[in-house]
Amino acid sequence: MRMILSAALAASLSLPALAEQHDHAEGTWHPSRYGADDEIGAANLLTPELVQRAAGLVTDGKTYALGIPVGPNTPGFGVRELDINIFMPGQEGGASLGSNKMTYVDDVIMGWVGLGSQIDGLGHLGIDNVFYNGNTPADYITTGGLTKMGVHNIPPIVTRGIVLDMAGQAGTEMMEEGTLISAEDIQGALDAAGLSIEEGDVVLLHTGWLDIIESDPERFAVGEPGIDDEGAAWLAEQGVVAVGADTWGLDAVPHPDGLVFPAHQELLAKNGVYILENMATGQLVEDGVSEFMFVLGQPRFEGAVQSMINPVAIR
């Protein structure tokens, strides 16, 4: 597994630095439309009315787990990995506790929280050391946690979810690594589903890439199809709260133009739109579900950059 993760990191570092990707002028994308002190970005669009609208999409109450199981063998970006250790504290040798002979099991997890199905917070990625709302590393990053934009600030995300079968739109079951998904491609998938994006939506892209996470983890970890920067900017303009995919990084890797995560920059840094990675969209697509009630209450790790998640789709 370490070899797989190191290969992914090496592949990413062979591309140009983030600072070389965009020629941007100071102030052209910050302060945020939600105010110079805002820390939650597009989550400001969430309202009780959106929850009620989403609840109206529930027809038979079927639920779909959008998160994948995560363990020591889960491939991830760079050196990210996770170890789980199981203990029975104070019960060595089969001892029990108290006169009623209580026994219990605990676990300790050591590793990266940006592994498996995850949400990228707004403090995760920037452009030339400028992050969402014009923040620089000196403004909010400490080794003990973020002082701004931590994932604990993200409110519950309950709204309409849309899943778009981008693989099907491209006439395949799984898109190839490095394949770009454009705004035109997304619009085509929307037209095929008879849908349009509305403010406050969560949009998930199905590429089929997650199908090889177990059968070919080496290939899965070092490449992926993904949305291009113009497609990401277009989705942000529609007022989406989050964009996700069944890939580990949403962006195309390797990028045909040699860029490193340009869609991340458009969504997180410029627009405060959250990114959802490794979303299990396959069952939704197989069942012909295009829109659903999306429910996410992420672990509120104080000051964390990102977090493992298991959103639920309800139809």
Stockholm file with secondary structure:
# STOCKHOLM 1.0

chainA/1-315         MRMILSAALAASLSLPALAEQHDHAEGTWHPSRYGADDEIGAANLLTPELVQRAAGLVTDGKTYALGIPVGPNTPGFGVRELDINIFMPGQEGGASLGSNKMTYVDDVIMGWVGLGSQIDGLGHLGIDNVFYNGNTPADYITTGGLTKMGVHNIPPIVTRGIVLDMAGQAGTEMMEEGTLISAEDIQGALDAAGLSIEEGDVVLLHTGWLDIIESDPERFAVGEPGIDDEGAAWLAEQGVVAVGADTWGLDAVPHPDGLVFPAHQELLAKNGVYILENMATGQLVEDGVSEFMFVLGQPRFEGAVQSMINPVAIR
#=GR chainA/1-315 SS CHHHHHHHHHHHHTSCCGGGTCCCCTTSSCSCTTCTTCSSGGGGGCCHHHHHHHHTTCSSCCEEECSCCCCTTCCCSTTCCEEEEEECTTCGGGCCBTTTTBCCCEEEEEECSSSSSEEECTTSCCBTTBCGGGCCHHHHEETTEESSSCGGGCCCEEEEEEEEEHHHHTTSSSCCTTCEECHHHHHHHHHHHTCCCCTTCEEEEECSGGGGTTTCHHHHHHCBCEECHHHHHHHHHTTCSEEEESSSSSBCBSCTTCCSSHHHIIIIIITCCEEEESCCCHHHHHTTCCEEEEEECCCCCTTCSEEECCCEEEC
#=GC SS_cons         CHHHHHHHHHHHHTSCCGGGTCCCCTTSSCSCTTCTTCSSGGGGGCCHHHHHHHHTTCSSCCEEECSCCCCTTCCCSTTCCEEEEEECTTCGGGCCBTTTTBCCCEEEEEECSSSSSEEECTTSCCBTTBCGGGCCHHHHEETTEESSSCGGGCCCEEEEEEEEEHHHHTTSSSCCTTCEECHHHHHHHHHHHTCCCCTTCEEEEECSGGGGTTTCHHHHHHCBCEECHHHHHHHHHTTCSEEEESSSSSBCBSCTTCCSSHHHIIIIIITCCEEEESCCCHHHHHTTCCEEEEEECCCCCTTCSEEECCCEEEC
//
